[in-house]
Amino acid sequence: MIVPETSARFNVFVTLIYIIIICYKYIHSHYLRSQRLLIRWYFVANPKVLDDKIEY
């Protein structure tokens, strides 16, 4: 009785960690992509920001 319970719990634990890792990778890559696009669009819309940063 003890062995199948622990193995089932272990399998559930491993699958949960696996799903969390996949979700984290997907969210992280999507977040980086959106951040790059946002930064690009921000500098395209406001080119003076780059000049101000270069002056300082």
HTML snippet that shows the backbone in 3Dmol.js (N, CA, C, O; Angstrom):
<script src="https://3Dmol.org/build/3Dmol-min.js"></script>
<div id="view" style="width:600px;height:400px;position:relative"></div>
<script>
const pdb = `
ATOM      1  N   MET A   1       0.829  -1.210   0.000  1.00  0.00           N
ATOM      2  CA  MET A   1       0.000   0.000   0.000  1.00  0.00           C
ATOM      3  C   MET A   1       0.864   1.261   0.000  1.00  0.00           C
ATOM      4  O   MET A   1       0.511   2.268  -0.615  1.00  0.00           O
ATOM      5  N   ILE A   2       1.996   1.193   0.695  1.00  0.00           N
ATOM      6  CA  ILE A   2       2.803   2.415   0.838  1.00  0.00           C
ATOM      7  C   ILE A   2       3.475   2.767  -0.490  1.00  0.00           C
ATOM      8  O   ILE A   2       3.525   3.938  -0.867  1.00  0.00           O
ATOM      9  N   VAL A   3       3.984   1.773  -1.191  1.00  0.00           N
ATOM     10  CA  VAL A   3       4.768   2.058  -2.394  1.00  0.00           C
ATOM     11  C   VAL A   3       3.920   2.700  -3.490  1.00  0.00           C
ATOM     12  O   VAL A   3       4.348   3.718  -4.035  1.00  0.00           O
ATOM     13  N   PRO A   4       2.733   2.169  -3.852  1.00  0.00           N
ATOM     14  CA  PRO A   4       1.960   2.819  -4.913  1.00  0.00           C
ATOM     15  C   PRO A   4       1.504   4.219  -4.541  1.00  0.00           C
ATOM     16  O   PRO A   4       1.438   5.095  -5.403  1.00  0.00           O
ATOM     17  N   GLU A   5       1.184   4.447  -3.256  1.00  0.00           N
ATOM     18  CA  GLU A   5       0.770   5.799  -2.854  1.00  0.00           C
ATOM     19  C   GLU A   5       1.917   6.788  -3.058  1.00  0.00           C
ATOM     20  O   GLU A   5       1.725   7.861  -3.630  1.00  0.00           O
ATOM     21  N   THR A   6       3.102   6.421  -2.589  1.00  0.00           N
ATOM     22  CA  THR A   6       4.237   7.334  -2.727  1.00  0.00           C
ATOM     23  C   THR A   6       4.588   7.527  -4.198  1.00  0.00           C
ATOM     24  O   THR A   6       4.919   8.639  -4.609  1.00  0.00           O
ATOM     25  N   SER A   7       4.523   6.467  -4.994  1.00  0.00           N
ATOM     26  CA  SER A   7       4.852   6.608  -6.410  1.00  0.00           C
ATOM     27  C   SER A   7       3.815   7.483  -7.117  1.00  0.00           C
ATOM     28  O   SER A   7       4.168   8.287  -7.980  1.00  0.00           O
ATOM     29  N   ALA A   8       2.539   7.330  -6.756  1.00  0.00           N
ATOM     30  CA  ALA A   8       1.502   8.163  -7.368  1.00  0.00           C
ATOM     31  C   ALA A   8       1.709   9.622  -6.981  1.00  0.00           C
ATOM     32  O   ALA A   8       1.633  10.516  -7.824  1.00  0.00           O
ATOM     33  N   ARG A   9       1.971   9.852  -5.705  1.00  0.00           N
ATOM     34  CA  ARG A   9       2.228  11.236  -5.273  1.00  0.00           C
ATOM     35  C   ARG A   9       3.453  11.799  -5.992  1.00  0.00           C
ATOM     36  O   ARG A   9       3.460  12.953  -6.421  1.00  0.00           O
ATOM     37  N   PHE A  10       4.482  10.971  -6.116  1.00  0.00           N
ATOM     38  CA  PHE A  10       5.699  11.416  -6.786  1.00  0.00           C
ATOM     39  C   PHE A  10       5.416  11.745  -8.250  1.00  0.00           C
ATOM     40  O   PHE A  10       5.919  12.739  -8.773  1.00  0.00           O
ATOM     41  N   ASN A  11       4.615  10.912  -8.907  1.00  0.00           N
ATOM     42  CA  ASN A  11       4.276  11.175 -10.306  1.00  0.00           C
ATOM     43  C   ASN A  11       3.498  12.474 -10.440  1.00  0.00           C
ATOM     44  O   ASN A  11       3.770  13.272 -11.337  1.00  0.00           O
ATOM     45  N   VAL A  12       2.530  12.693  -9.551  1.00  0.00           N
ATOM     46  CA  VAL A  12       1.761  13.939  -9.593  1.00  0.00           C
ATOM     47  C   VAL A  12       2.689  15.123  -9.366  1.00  0.00           C
ATOM     48  O   VAL A  12       2.587  16.139 -10.054  1.00  0.00           O
ATOM     49  N   PHE A  13       3.601  14.991  -8.392  1.00  0.00           N
ATOM     50  CA  PHE A  13       4.541  16.069  -8.092  1.00  0.00           C
ATOM     51  C   PHE A  13       5.408  16.388  -9.307  1.00  0.00           C
ATOM     52  O   PHE A  13       5.587  17.554  -9.660  1.00  0.00           O
ATOM     53  N   VAL A  14       5.942  15.350  -9.943  1.00  0.00           N
ATOM     54  CA  VAL A  14       6.819  15.551 -11.102  1.00  0.00           C
ATOM     55  C   VAL A  14       6.050  16.187 -12.252  1.00  0.00           C
ATOM     56  O   VAL A  14       6.554  17.091 -12.918  1.00  0.00           O
ATOM     57  N   THR A  15       4.824  15.710 -12.484  1.00  0.00           N
ATOM     58  CA  THR A  15       4.042  16.285 -13.584  1.00  0.00           C
ATOM     59  C   THR A  15       3.705  17.741 -13.301  1.00  0.00           C
ATOM     60  O   THR A  15       3.723  18.568 -14.213  1.00  0.00           O
ATOM     61  N   LEU A  16       3.400  18.066 -12.048  1.00  0.00           N
ATOM     62  CA  LEU A  16       3.110  19.463 -11.708  1.00  0.00           C
ATOM     63  C   LEU A  16       4.338  20.334 -11.943  1.00  0.00           C
ATOM     64  O   LEU A  16       4.230  21.416 -12.520  1.00  0.00           O
ATOM     65  N   ILE A  17       5.503  19.870 -11.502  1.00  0.00           N
ATOM     66  CA  ILE A  17       6.733  20.648 -11.715  1.00  0.00           C
ATOM     67  C   ILE A  17       7.004  20.817 -13.208  1.00  0.00           C
ATOM     68  O   ILE A  17       7.413  21.887 -13.658  1.00  0.00           O
ATOM     69  N   TYR A  18       6.768  19.737 -13.977  1.00  0.00           N
ATOM     70  CA  TYR A  18       7.002  19.800 -15.419  1.00  0.00           C
ATOM     71  C   TYR A  18       6.089  20.829 -16.072  1.00  0.00           C
ATOM     72  O   TYR A  18       6.531  21.618 -16.907  1.00  0.00           O
ATOM     73  N   ILE A  19       4.803  20.819 -15.685  1.00  0.00           N
ATOM     74  CA  ILE A  19       3.847  21.785 -16.252  1.00  0.00           C
ATOM     75  C   ILE A  19       4.235  23.201 -15.853  1.00  0.00           C
ATOM     76  O   ILE A  19       4.170  24.120 -16.669  1.00  0.00           O
ATOM     77  N   ILE A  20       4.640  23.377 -14.593  1.00  0.00           N
ATOM     78  CA  ILE A  20       5.018  24.723 -14.135  1.00  0.00           C
ATOM     79  C   ILE A  20       6.227  25.221 -14.915  1.00  0.00           C
ATOM     80  O   ILE A  20       6.280  26.389 -15.299  1.00  0.00           O
ATOM     81  N   ILE A  21       7.207  24.337 -15.154  1.00  0.00           N
ATOM     82  CA  ILE A  21       8.404  24.752 -15.899  1.00  0.00           C
ATOM     83  C   ILE A  21       8.028  25.142 -17.326  1.00  0.00           C
ATOM     84  O   ILE A  21       8.519  26.144 -17.846  1.00  0.00           O
ATOM     85  N   ILE A  22       7.158  24.353 -17.961  1.00  0.00           N
ATOM     86  CA  ILE A  22       6.760  24.675 -19.337  1.00  0.00           C
ATOM     87  C   ILE A  22       6.030  26.014 -19.372  1.00  0.00           C
ATOM     88  O   ILE A  22       6.299  26.853 -20.231  1.00  0.00           O
ATOM     89  N   CYS A  23       5.098  26.209 -18.428  1.00  0.00           N
ATOM     90  CA  CYS A  23       4.355  27.474 -18.392  1.00  0.00           C
ATOM     91  C   CYS A  23       5.308  28.636 -18.141  1.00  0.00           C
ATOM     92  O   CYS A  23       5.168  29.696 -18.752  1.00  0.00           O
ATOM     93  N   TYR A  24       6.287  28.443 -17.235  1.00  0.00           N
ATOM     94  CA  TYR A  24       7.221  29.520 -16.937  1.00  0.00           C
ATOM     95  C   TYR A  24       8.047  29.878 -18.166  1.00  0.00           C
ATOM     96  O   TYR A  24       8.246  31.055 -18.466  1.00  0.00           O
ATOM     97  N   LYS A  25       8.528  28.856 -18.880  1.00  0.00           N
ATOM     98  CA  LYS A  25       9.318  29.141 -20.082  1.00  0.00           C
ATOM     99  C   LYS A  25       8.476  29.886 -21.113  1.00  0.00           C
ATOM    100  O   LYS A  25       8.938  30.854 -21.718  1.00  0.00           O
ATOM    101  N   TYR A  26       7.233  29.428 -21.310  1.00  0.00           N
ATOM    102  CA  TYR A  26       6.374  30.074 -22.305  1.00  0.00           C
ATOM    103  C   TYR A  26       6.085  31.515 -21.903  1.00  0.00           C
ATOM    104  O   TYR A  26       6.187  32.426 -22.725  1.00  0.00           O
ATOM    105  N   ILE A  27       5.722  31.721 -20.625  1.00  0.00           N
ATOM    106  CA  ILE A  27       5.400  33.084 -20.177  1.00  0.00           C
ATOM    107  C   ILE A  27       6.645  33.962 -20.249  1.00  0.00           C
ATOM    108  O   ILE A  27       6.564  35.123 -20.651  1.00  0.00           O
ATOM    109  N   HIS A  28       7.806  33.409 -19.859  1.00  0.00           N
ATOM    110  CA  HIS A  28       9.033  34.201 -19.851  1.00  0.00           C
ATOM    111  C   HIS A  28       9.415  34.620 -21.268  1.00  0.00           C
ATOM    112  O   HIS A  28       9.764  35.778 -21.499  1.00  0.00           O
ATOM    113  N   SER A  29       9.353  33.689 -22.213  1.00  0.00           N
ATOM    114  CA  SER A  29       9.707  34.030 -23.593  1.00  0.00           C
ATOM    115  C   SER A  29       8.699  35.022 -24.166  1.00  0.00           C
ATOM    116  O   SER A  29       9.081  35.967 -24.855  1.00  0.00           O
ATOM    117  N   HIS A  30       7.416  34.809 -23.883  1.00  0.00           N
ATOM    118  CA  HIS A  30       6.395  35.735 -24.377  1.00  0.00           C
ATOM    119  C   HIS A  30       6.594  37.114 -23.758  1.00  0.00           C
ATOM    120  O   HIS A  30       6.438  38.131 -24.434  1.00  0.00           O
ATOM    121  N   TYR A  31       6.944  37.148 -22.455  1.00  0.00           N
ATOM    122  CA  TYR A  31       7.153  38.425 -21.778  1.00  0.00           C
ATOM    123  C   TYR A  31       8.350  39.159 -22.380  1.00  0.00           C
ATOM    124  O   TYR A  31       8.284  40.366 -22.617  1.00  0.00           O
ATOM    125  N   LEU A  32       9.437  38.439 -22.628  1.00  0.00           N
ATOM    126  CA  LEU A  32      10.603  39.089 -23.224  1.00  0.00           C
ATOM    127  C   LEU A  32      10.268  39.625 -24.609  1.00  0.00           C
ATOM    128  O   LEU A  32      10.676  40.731 -24.965  1.00  0.00           O
ATOM    129  N   ARG A  33       9.521  38.839 -25.394  1.00  0.00           N
ATOM    130  CA  ARG A  33       9.163  39.277 -26.739  1.00  0.00           C
ATOM    131  C   ARG A  33       8.307  40.536 -26.669  1.00  0.00           C
ATOM    132  O   ARG A  33       8.541  41.489 -27.412  1.00  0.00           O
ATOM    133  N   SER A  34       7.314  40.543 -25.779  1.00  0.00           N
ATOM    134  CA  SER A  34       6.439  41.708 -25.676  1.00  0.00           C
ATOM    135  C   SER A  34       7.226  42.914 -25.172  1.00  0.00           C
ATOM    136  O   SER A  34       6.989  44.036 -25.618  1.00  0.00           O
ATOM    137  N   GLN A  35       8.168  42.691 -24.237  1.00  0.00           N
ATOM    138  CA  GLN A  35       8.969  43.810 -23.749  1.00  0.00           C
ATOM    139  C   GLN A  35       9.811  44.401 -24.876  1.00  0.00           C
ATOM    140  O   GLN A  35       9.904  45.622 -25.004  1.00  0.00           O
ATOM    141  N   ARG A  36      10.420  43.552 -25.688  1.00  0.00           N
ATOM    142  CA  ARG A  36      11.220  44.062 -26.808  1.00  0.00           C
ATOM    143  C   ARG A  36      10.356  44.875 -27.753  1.00  0.00           C
ATOM    144  O   ARG A  36      10.748  45.955 -28.194  1.00  0.00           O
ATOM    145  N   LEU A  37       9.164  44.344 -28.065  1.00  0.00           N
ATOM    146  CA  LEU A  37       8.279  45.070 -28.976  1.00  0.00           C
ATOM    147  C   LEU A  37       7.857  46.399 -28.363  1.00  0.00           C
ATOM    148  O   LEU A  37       7.815  47.419 -29.050  1.00  0.00           O
ATOM    149  N   LEU A  38       7.543  46.385 -27.062  1.00  0.00           N
ATOM    150  CA  LEU A  38       7.122  47.627 -26.409  1.00  0.00           C
ATOM    151  C   LEU A  38       8.253  48.646 -26.425  1.00  0.00           C
ATOM    152  O   LEU A  38       8.028  49.821 -26.714  1.00  0.00           O
ATOM    153  N   ILE A  39       9.472  48.202 -26.113  1.00  0.00           N
ATOM    154  CA  ILE A  39      10.604  49.137 -26.101  1.00  0.00           C
ATOM    155  C   ILE A  39      10.845  49.684 -27.503  1.00  0.00           C
ATOM    156  O   ILE A  39      11.107  50.874 -27.678  1.00  0.00           O
ATOM    157  N   ARG A  40      10.756  48.805 -28.503  1.00  0.00           N
ATOM    158  CA  ARG A  40      10.982  49.243 -29.883  1.00  0.00           C
ATOM    159  C   ARG A  40       9.935  50.278 -30.283  1.00  0.00           C
ATOM    160  O   ARG A  40      10.266  51.334 -30.822  1.00  0.00           O
ATOM    161  N   TRP A  41       8.662  49.963 -30.012  1.00  0.00           N
ATOM    162  CA  TRP A  41       7.603  50.902 -30.383  1.00  0.00           C
ATOM    163  C   TRP A  41       7.741  52.204 -29.606  1.00  0.00           C
ATOM    164  O   TRP A  41       7.460  53.276 -30.142  1.00  0.00           O
ATOM    165  N   TYR A  42       8.174  52.121 -28.338  1.00  0.00           N
ATOM    166  CA  TYR A  42       8.320  53.337 -27.539  1.00  0.00           C
ATOM    167  C   TYR A  42       9.388  54.249 -28.145  1.00  0.00           C
ATOM    168  O   TYR A  42       9.187  55.459 -28.250  1.00  0.00           O
ATOM    169  N   PHE A  43      10.522  53.667 -28.542  1.00  0.00           N
ATOM    170  CA  PHE A  43      11.584  54.487 -29.123  1.00  0.00           C
ATOM    171  C   PHE A  43      11.213  54.974 -30.518  1.00  0.00           C
ATOM    172  O   PHE A  43      11.629  56.059 -30.926  1.00  0.00           O
ATOM    173  N   VAL A  44      10.429  54.179 -31.257  1.00  0.00           N
ATOM    174  CA  VAL A  44       9.992  54.648 -32.574  1.00  0.00           C
ATOM    175  C   VAL A  44       9.029  55.815 -32.413  1.00  0.00           C
ATOM    176  O   VAL A  44       9.073  56.774 -33.183  1.00  0.00           O
ATOM    177  N   ALA A  45       8.156  55.731 -31.407  1.00  0.00           N
ATOM    178  CA  ALA A  45       7.181  56.799 -31.192  1.00  0.00           C
ATOM    179  C   ALA A  45       7.841  58.026 -30.572  1.00  0.00           C
ATOM    180  O   ALA A  45       7.442  59.153 -30.863  1.00  0.00           O
ATOM    181  N   ASN A  46       8.860  57.820 -29.709  1.00  0.00           N
ATOM    182  CA  ASN A  46       9.516  58.939 -29.027  1.00  0.00           C
ATOM    183  C   ASN A  46      11.016  58.895 -29.308  1.00  0.00           C
ATOM    184  O   ASN A  46      11.778  58.426 -28.463  1.00  0.00           O
ATOM    185  N   PRO A  47      11.457  59.368 -30.464  1.00  0.00           N
ATOM    186  CA  PRO A  47      12.902  59.319 -30.746  1.00  0.00           C
ATOM    187  C   PRO A  47      13.704  60.269 -29.880  1.00  0.00           C
ATOM    188  O   PRO A  47      14.911  60.084 -29.721  1.00  0.00           O
ATOM    189  N   LYS A  48      13.051  61.303 -29.306  1.00  0.00           N
ATOM    190  CA  LYS A  48      13.801  62.248 -28.470  1.00  0.00           C
ATOM    191  C   LYS A  48      14.281  61.606 -27.176  1.00  0.00           C
ATOM    192  O   LYS A  48      15.238  62.089 -26.570  1.00  0.00           O
ATOM    193  N   VAL A  49      13.635  60.526 -26.740  1.00  0.00           N
ATOM    194  CA  VAL A  49      14.060  59.873 -25.501  1.00  0.00           C
ATOM    195  C   VAL A  49      15.498  59.377 -25.638  1.00  0.00           C
ATOM    196  O   VAL A  49      16.287  59.493 -24.701  1.00  0.00           O
ATOM    197  N   LEU A  50      15.837  58.829 -26.795  1.00  0.00           N
ATOM    198  CA  LEU A  50      17.205  58.359 -27.006  1.00  0.00           C
ATOM    199  C   LEU A  50      18.190  59.523 -26.943  1.00  0.00           C
ATOM    200  O   LEU A  50      19.264  59.392 -26.355  1.00  0.00           O
ATOM    201  N   ASP A  51      17.837  60.654 -27.538  1.00  0.00           N
ATOM    202  CA  ASP A  51      18.735  61.807 -27.500  1.00  0.00           C
ATOM    203  C   ASP A  51      18.936  62.282 -26.067  1.00  0.00           C
ATOM    204  O   ASP A  51      20.055  62.604 -25.669  1.00  0.00           O
ATOM    205  N   ASP A  52      17.844  62.326 -25.284  1.00  0.00           N
ATOM    206  CA  ASP A  52      17.991  62.736 -23.887  1.00  0.00           C
ATOM    207  C   ASP A  52      18.907  61.780 -23.134  1.00  0.00           C
ATOM    208  O   ASP A  52      19.756  62.215 -22.357  1.00  0.00           O
ATOM    209  N   LYS A  53      18.737  60.460 -23.364  1.00  0.00           N
ATOM    210  CA  LYS A  53      19.586  59.506 -22.652  1.00  0.00           C
ATOM    211  C   LYS A  53      21.032  59.645 -23.098  1.00  0.00           C
ATOM    212  O   LYS A  53      21.942  59.495 -22.282  1.00  0.00           O
ATOM    213  N   ILE A  54      21.263  59.925 -24.365  1.00  0.00           N
ATOM    214  CA  ILE A  54      22.640  60.069 -24.843  1.00  0.00           C
ATOM    215  C   ILE A  54      23.265  61.334 -24.249  1.00  0.00           C
ATOM    216  O   ILE A  54      24.446  61.335 -23.902  1.00  0.00           O
ATOM    217  N   GLU A  55      22.488  62.403 -24.129  1.00  0.00           N
ATOM    218  CA  GLU A  55      23.041  63.629 -23.547  1.00  0.00           C
ATOM    219  C   GLU A  55      23.445  63.401 -22.098  1.00  0.00           C
ATOM    220  O   GLU A  55      24.516  63.837 -21.674  1.00  0.00           O
ATOM    221  N   TYR A  56      22.587  62.716 -21.331  1.00  0.00           N
ATOM    222  CA  TYR A  56      22.933  62.471 -19.935  1.00  0.00           C
ATOM    223  C   TYR A  56      24.015  61.398 -19.865  1.00  0.00           C
ATOM    224  O   TYR A  56      24.457  61.036 -18.775  1.00  0.00           O
TER     225      TYR A  56
END
`;
const viewer = $3Dmol.createViewer("view");
viewer.addModel(pdb, "pdb");
viewer.setStyle({}, {cartoon: {color: "spectrum"}});
viewer.zoomTo();
viewer.render();
</script>
